[in-house]
């Protein structure tokens, strides 16, 4: 069912998007600011259910591309994602009837909302990752047969380019990444234009409304002096994601973070509060693998997120700092992200990890058995 999104919803939405973003997707507060300013002119944004779409619709997802740590220093002018969308419309010879996120996470849950507020078009309540991933071919759109090319990319100076790589979504990523680096580490893209039937077949449904639900859940739990993590686990149980639980609690004692080849890469180390255990998390824009005392507990594409110990606020990879008291929270991915086809595109091997994917709920059982 369609609904209207207002500026009063944004705090909850960006909180939930940061949670689903697994540490990446760009600073959600920058996205919130852009959308709030645009909504000051238009008032509301219409969010369409995927079932509201028909074969005559043309949906174009816009997004930020680049290293999230660079975005903190290079704020957008504000016109870039609309410039990219208009460039793709012009090249395709078609006008978009709706927009949609490519991923659930950080600023990339809000970029389509900003475009919608500026253009008046609706946003589809769905996306192509169900979380955040660092590369453009790592989308359920690509997994289930959609070609991302042609892709349009824009910078803050008003420059645009079109990338056409046919059906090679990996090469599209490589070429767009090279342009993004030449733009200074951040660019704004429009890609994976598709009709409404294809959206319903390939997208993960209702992830914007899920982000709203999770953001509201954290806020409401705090306001009622309830544990936000317990509330999150209950809320997830009735969604496509089904499971969420804490795998570690402690203090951040080290963060090694660097920008390499257009990505923010690094490792975070968390120490518990007394037993001598450690959790080590590797990330490439997003958190990819969490190990507790050398034993793998969560592995991509399952979600790893860092939550502030007291408030439950999600902490992105670029804002992770020494001394923060956190809980490492794992969330299971929807079934369509655990198929062999999906794992071939964004499973552990896609990130150079030698381990085969095992759902985190099974890894948790193994970890429990190893301590018996």
Phi, psi and omega in degrees: 000135178291151175214164180258130178260132180241172180299332179291344179272348193292321181300316179293319183295314182290330175295312178293324178294321177296324177297311180290339183286356175051041177092347185240201179088359180090160184299115183293334182289330175295316177298319179300317182297317179299313182292319180299319179295316180294322180291338175298338179266327188251337176092303182219163174236134176275126177253119183266139169289146178306329180290348177281348185275153177233176183295339180276352178286151175232111187252127178240118176273128173256160183196164165279141172233137177135190182277121181303328181294331178289324182302326181300328182262342182236083182292147180288152174290324177124338182264350191302310182293328176291321177301316180296315180298316180294323178295320179290320176302314182297317181293320183282341182072024180222149177260131179294140174261346179199163175237176188192148175291150170276338183210164172261110179163131170048223185293335184282354166276341184257337179305314177297328177294320177298314178300318180297317180295325181283329187255341183087000180276158179281165176247139179273137181278073182190171174201180187253012180224330183072003180191204171243141172233157185276346186235151191287334177282352183273056182230146177299333174305310181292319181304320186255029163102008180268139176270127181285331180279145003285147178243138174252141179227142183225152175243182186283354179263003179090006178279143176225157176214154176245133178246124178238114180235024180060228181269009183268090182291330177293317178293324175304314177301313183298314181291318179295324178296318179298317177295320179299318178298317179293336176280358179107009176108351180219133173219172181233131191236161168223132189202179176049045173297133185205163179274173185296322179298321180291323175303312183295328182282327191245342185271156173274118192281148166061041180274337172292315178293330175294316178301318176300315180301313184290321177296318177294324180298315179297313181297313182296323179296318178297315183296331179260012178059040178250155179295117181298327183290319177297321178294321178298316180300319178294317182294321182292333185300335182258016181244177176299340184274333167069312189231142172208132180204157177282133176250347180196148176226134180176200182242138177291123182247348178197139174225118174254111188225134180210158176259120184224124175054036177085007179238155167266112182245153177168189181220138175243143179237128181240132178254142178285181188264026176160334186273353179086010179274155178226147171243129179243128183237125174264145180220150169227091195065307180250157175291128188252320184211137177239126178241135176248117183051042176084355181257126180295128179246330177215141186220137177306136017268002172302154188270136172241126177225153180253124181244137175301133189303315185272319188265339184079005179292134176293145180242121180283163183297325182282344179255005178292132185222154174303137175093346179295137178263121193224163165240132176270120189243127181254143179227135178281144179278158175298158185302324183291349176263001180246008178288160176304322179296318180291316181295332177294335183263318183224029171278185185304320183298331180295342180250013179079015179272134185282339184283141172283154182292134170228128179306142187296333179293329175284323176296324178296321178297318178296319180297320177296319180295326183290343180258003180286000000 
